[in-house]
Amino acid sequence: MLTDLVRHGFGVALMPWSAAERARPHVVTIPLRPPAPNRRLALVWRRDRLTAQRRAFLDLAGHD
């Protein structure tokens, strides 16, 4: 499952909010800001693996 890859440190994923919510507490989930797709999506990543590349992606996504 996609959340398993994220939980094991293999990147960041866009996924439906309902699936992202079930991945907690092992990963971070944040809702996307508008304009976003009509579905509720979230970015998820392993809590203890925020690399410079992931930080750059999150900056592009508008995460503080």
C-alpha positions in Angstrom: 0.0 0.0 0.0 1.1 3.5 -0.7 1.1 4.5 3.0 3.4 1.6 3.8 6.0 3.0 1.3 5.7 6.5 2.9 5.9 5.0 6.4 9.2 3.2 5.4 10.7 6.4 4.1 10.2 6.0 0.3 8.9 9.5 -0.4 5.8 11.7 -0.2 2.4 10.8 -1.7 -0.8 12.4 -2.8 -3.8 10.3 -1.7 -7.4 10.5 -0.6 -7.8 12.1 2.8 -9.7 9.0 4.1 -6.7 6.8 3.4 -4.2 9.4 4.7 -6.1 9.6 8.0 -5.8 5.9 8.6 -2.0 6.1 8.2 -1.5 8.2 11.4 0.4 8.4 13.7 3.3 6.9 11.7 3.2 9.6 9.0 2.4 13.3 8.8 -0.8 14.2 6.9 -1.8 17.7 5.8 -4.8 18.8 3.7 -4.0 20.5 0.4 -4.9 24.2 0.0 -7.3 25.3 -2.7 -7.3 25.2 -5.6 -7.2 21.5 -5.1 -8.9 18.6 -6.8 -12.6 18.0 -6.0 -11.5 15.1 -3.8 -9.9 15.7 -0.4 -6.3 14.7 -0.8 -3.4 14.9 1.6 0.4 14.8 1.5 1.9 12.1 3.7 5.5 11.4 4.7 7.4 9.6 7.4 7.5 11.8 10.5 11.3 11.4 11.1 12.4 11.6 7.5 11.9 15.1 6.3 14.8 15.5 3.8 15.7 18.6 1.9 14.1 17.3 -1.2 10.8 16.6 0.6 11.0 20.0 2.3 11.3 21.6 -1.2 8.3 19.7 -2.4 6.3 20.7 0.6 7.3 24.3 0.0 5.9 24.0 -3.5 2.7 22.5 -2.1 2.3 25.5 0.2 2.9 23.7 3.5 4.3 25.9 6.3 
